[in-house]
Amino acid sequence: MNLILFGPPGVGKGTQGEKLAAEAGIAHLAMGDILRAAVRNGTDAGLKAKVFMEAGKLVPDEVVVAMIEDRIAEDESKGFLLDGFPRNVAQAVALDEMLAKHGLSVDHTVFMDAPEKNLLDRLCGRLICKACGFGFHRQYSPPQNSGLCDRCGGELYQREDDREEVIAHRLEVYREQTEPLLGYYQDKDGFSKLDASGEMAAVYTALKQVVKIQHG
């Protein structure tokens, strides 16, 4: 099974995607993780990306797609869930072309959405562990000890791009660049729109129903 989750920042793609991929036994392909791993491992695409990143420039679409291709090739037999990619229509077209080259296609594309107030509440409350990268939330999933990671005891911090003024800009960029993906995907087979404004457990149950994963 091959899936795409997309939607605005703070809608829960990463949290829900990681859980769903684990239950379905497929690879969870988060763009940020793929980028860092490709650079760290020195792959061809990773070396190309590093040049742009060190120059403070955006990594070109073709390099990003090449990274996705490398990861999908590793896990081709079991399927994948893409989280955070594609970010725009050009990337969606490039992804479809790359998958077709390998005789693959996307089974389900799920657009997760929530009111802007929900998104702001979620993003402003996020905390990340400096040591292991595990995420918490001041309101929805607070750490047992304030400021410390439950998993490793590392210090928790708020990412710069989770501050309110930065979030407003992120949402604006999303509306300009990523929201047009709705027009690209909504008439394709396997497209679903999911209200992700409720409790995380309820949203996850609805997500499983959409992609036909049996409750267990």
C-alpha positions as CSV (number, residue, x, y, z in Angstrom):
1,M,0.0,0.0,0.0
2,N,1.3,3.4,-1.0
3,L,-0.1,6.6,0.7
4,I,0.3,10.3,0.7
5,L,-0.8,12.5,3.6
6,F,-0.9,16.3,3.0
7,G,-2.4,19.3,4.7
8,P,-1.5,22.5,6.5
9,P,1.3,22.8,9.1
10,G,0.1,21.5,12.5
11,V,-2.7,19.3,11.2
12,G,-1.0,16.1,12.5
13,K,0.5,14.5,9.4
14,G,3.7,13.5,11.1
15,T,2.1,12.0,14.3
16,Q,-0.6,10.2,12.5
17,G,1.6,9.1,9.6
18,E,4.2,7.6,11.8
19,K,1.6,5.6,13.7
20,L,-0.3,4.5,10.6
21,A,2.9,3.4,8.8
22,A,3.9,1.3,11.7
23,E,0.5,-0.4,12.0
24,A,0.3,-1.0,8.2
25,G,3.9,-2.3,8.1
26,I,5.0,0.2,5.5
27,A,7.9,2.8,5.3
28,H,7.2,6.2,6.9
29,L,8.9,8.7,4.5
30,A,9.1,12.1,6.2
31,M,10.8,14.6,3.9
32,G,12.9,16.2,6.7
33,D,14.2,12.8,7.8
34,I,15.0,11.7,4.3
35,L,16.9,14.9,3.6
36,R,19.0,14.6,6.7
37,A,19.7,10.9,6.1
38,A,20.7,11.4,2.5
39,V,23.2,14.2,3.5
40,R,24.5,12.1,6.4
41,N,24.9,9.0,4.3
42,G,26.5,10.9,1.4
43,T,24.2,9.6,-1.3
44,D,24.5,11.2,-4.8
45,A,21.2,13.1,-4.1
46,G,22.4,13.9,-0.6
47,L,25.6,15.4,-1.8
48,K,23.8,17.6,-4.3
49,A,21.3,18.7,-1.7
50,K,24.1,19.6,0.7
51,V,25.5,22.1,-1.7
52,F,22.2,24.0,-1.9
53,M,21.6,23.7,1.9
54,E,25.0,25.1,2.8
55,A,24.4,28.0,0.4
56,G,21.1,28.7,2.2
57,K,19.1,27.8,-0.9
58,L,16.1,25.5,-1.4
59,V,16.9,22.0,-2.6
60,P,15.6,21.7,-6.3
61,D,12.6,19.5,-6.9
62,E,14.5,17.0,-9.0
63,V,17.0,16.4,-6.2
64,V,14.2,16.0,-3.7
65,V,12.5,13.5,-6.0
66,A,15.7,11.6,-6.4
67,M,16.0,11.2,-2.6
68,I,12.4,9.9,-2.5
69,E,13.2,7.5,-5.3
70,D,16.3,6.1,-3.4
71,R,14.2,5.5,-0.2
72,I,11.2,4.0,-2.1
73,A,13.6,1.6,-3.9
74,E,14.9,0.4,-0.5
75,D,11.3,-0.4,0.6
76,E,9.6,-1.1,-2.7
77,S,8.2,-4.5,-1.6
78,K,6.3,-3.3,1.4
79,G,4.9,0.1,0.4
80,F,5.3,3.6,1.8
81,L,3.6,6.6,3.4
82,L,4.8,10.0,2.2
83,D,4.5,12.8,4.8
84,G,5.5,16.3,3.9
85,F,5.9,15.6,0.2
86,P,4.9,16.7,-2.4
87,R,4.7,20.3,-1.3
88,N,3.5,21.7,-4.6
89,V,1.9,20.6,-7.9
90,A,5.3,20.5,-9.7
91,Q,6.6,18.0,-7.1
92,A,3.4,16.0,-7.4
93,V,3.8,15.6,-11.2
94,A,7.5,14.7,-10.8
95,L,6.5,12.1,-8.1
96,D,3.9,10.5,-10.4
97,E,6.4,10.3,-13.2
98,M,9.1,8.7,-11.0
99,L,6.6,6.2,-9.6
100,A,5.4,5.2,-13.0
101,K,8.9,4.6,-14.1
102,H,9.1,1.9,-11.3
103,G,5.6,0.5,-12.1
104,L,4.2,2.0,-8.9
105,S,1.3,4.3,-8.1
106,V,-0.3,5.9,-5.1
107,D,-3.3,4.0,-3.6
108,H,-4.6,6.6,-1.2
109,T,-4.1,10.4,-1.0
110,V,-5.5,11.9,2.2
111,F,-6.0,15.6,2.6
112,M,-6.0,16.4,6.4
113,D,-7.6,19.7,7.3
114,A,-8.5,21.7,10.5
115,P,-9.5,25.3,11.3
116,E,-6.7,27.7,11.6
117,K,-7.2,28.2,15.3
118,N,-6.6,24.5,15.9
119,L,-3.4,24.7,13.8
120,L,-2.1,27.6,15.8
121,D,-2.8,26.0,19.1
122,R,-1.1,22.8,18.1
123,L,2.0,24.5,16.6
124,C,2.5,27.0,19.3
125,G,2.5,24.3,21.9
126,R,5.0,21.9,20.3
127,L,8.2,21.0,22.2
128,I,11.1,19.0,20.8
129,C,13.9,17.1,22.6
130,K,17.3,18.5,21.7
131,A,18.9,15.1,22.3
132,C,16.6,12.5,20.6
133,G,14.2,14.7,18.6
134,F,11.0,13.2,20.2
135,G,8.1,15.6,20.2
136,F,5.7,16.7,23.0
137,H,2.9,19.3,23.3
138,R,2.3,21.6,26.3
139,Q,-1.4,20.9,26.1
140,Y,-2.1,17.6,24.4
141,S,0.9,15.4,25.3
142,P,3.0,17.2,28.0
143,P,6.2,15.7,29.4
144,Q,6.1,14.1,32.8
145,N,8.8,16.5,34.0
146,S,8.6,20.1,32.7
147,G,11.2,20.9,30.2
148,L,12.6,17.3,30.1
149,C,12.1,14.5,27.6
150,D,10.4,11.4,29.0
151,R,12.4,9.1,26.7
152,C,16.0,10.3,27.3
153,G,15.9,13.1,29.8
154,G,17.1,15.6,27.2
155,E,16.2,19.3,27.3
156,L,13.0,20.3,25.4
157,Y,12.8,23.4,23.3
158,Q,10.4,25.2,20.9
159,R,11.5,25.3,17.3
160,E,11.9,28.8,15.8
161,D,9.4,28.0,13.1
162,D,6.8,27.1,15.8
163,R,6.6,30.7,17.1
164,E,3.4,32.5,16.4
165,E,4.7,35.1,13.9
166,V,6.6,32.4,12.0
167,I,3.6,30.1,12.0
168,A,1.5,32.9,10.3
169,H,4.1,33.0,7.5
170,R,4.2,29.2,7.2
171,L,0.4,29.1,6.8
172,E,0.6,31.8,4.1
173,V,3.3,29.8,2.2
174,Y,1.1,26.7,2.6
175,R,-1.9,28.4,1.1
176,E,0.1,29.7,-1.9
177,Q,2.2,26.6,-2.6
178,T,0.7,23.4,-1.1
179,E,-3.1,24.0,-1.0
180,P,-3.3,23.9,-4.9
181,L,-2.5,20.2,-4.5
182,L,-6.2,19.8,-3.7
183,G,-7.0,20.6,-7.3
184,Y,-4.4,18.1,-8.5
185,Y,-5.5,15.2,-6.4
186,Q,-9.2,15.6,-5.6
187,D,-10.4,14.0,-8.9
188,K,-8.0,11.1,-8.8
189,D,-8.9,7.6,-7.5
190,G,-8.2,7.1,-3.9
191,F,-8.5,10.7,-2.8
192,S,-10.1,11.5,0.6
193,K,-10.6,14.6,2.7
194,L,-10.3,14.1,6.5
195,D,-11.4,16.4,9.3
196,A,-8.4,16.4,11.6
197,S,-9.7,18.9,14.1
198,G,-10.8,16.4,16.7
199,E,-9.0,14.3,19.3
200,M,-5.9,12.5,17.9
201,A,-7.3,9.1,18.7
202,A,-10.6,9.8,16.9
203,V,-8.7,11.3,13.9
204,Y,-6.5,8.2,13.7
205,T,-9.5,5.9,13.7
206,A,-11.1,7.9,10.9
207,L,-7.8,7.8,9.0
208,K,-7.6,4.0,9.2
209,Q,-11.1,3.7,7.9
210,V,-10.3,6.0,5.0
211,V,-7.3,3.8,3.9
212,K,-9.0,0.5,4.7
213,I,-6.8,-0.6,7.6
214,Q,-8.7,-2.9,9.8
215,H,-9.0,-2.1,13.5
216,G,-6.9,-4.2,15.7
